[in-house]
Amino acid sequence: MELEKTLSPESLTAVEMMETINVHKRNEALEILRNFISEIHSEQEWEELYSDHPEPMIKMARQAVQEHREGKPFFSPNPL
């Protein structure tokens, strides 16, 4: 399989590190890396959304602070 683009030095370092461990542990490490990168993508999406449209988040934050000052609970537990 031929790579269409050149990998960054950071990516090459990650590949070299992965190659130093056995296949079983490499698969475990790859799964951890996938989850970590997924979290980073999610954070980036929120950061972009917030930077493009901060008003709703600012409004919600102000409302939460006001409700906290008024002693309102964060959530209502479900009745049993």
Summary of the structure (lengths in Angstrom):
residues: 80
radius of gyration: 21.8
end to end distance: 58.1
largest distance: 61.7
contacts: 127
relative contact order: 0.05
helix: 69%
strand: 0%
